[in-house]
């Protein structure tokens, strides 16, 4: 059965939900790429400039800087494109809160993975697999309620 036929069978609410998931995926992939490339760049710079810093300090610092850059893109794209809602103080506070939870989860998982022996560069891949679905649920809850 073609995808078009499946989509035509959905009611408006189901189509809207499917659209949100697809748009979230697009925005999420871009945000992940921004964060991952930023992280790799900052890790390389910190390893070169601060070779005496430990793995956990480098990983946490690099993730924090890359996360902030990705966060700014993600907020603008999530409100305007993914969920198509107007930005206001309540939604912004919810978005920030959900991303604080996501950032903490990312930092804990990333440091755990590096601590058990994954390279700093590879550890982000399984970390994203854990944190991206969690982030979707949190962001949708705070932006749509």
Buried (B, 14 or more C-beta within 10 A) or exposed (E): EEEEEEEEEEEEEEEEEEBBEEBBEEBBEBBBEBBBEBBBEBBBBBBEEEEEBEBBEBBBBBBBBBBEBBBEBBBEBBBEEBBEEEBEEEBBEBBEEBBEBBBEBBBEBBBEBBEEEBEBEEBBEEBBEBBBEBBBEBBBEBBEE
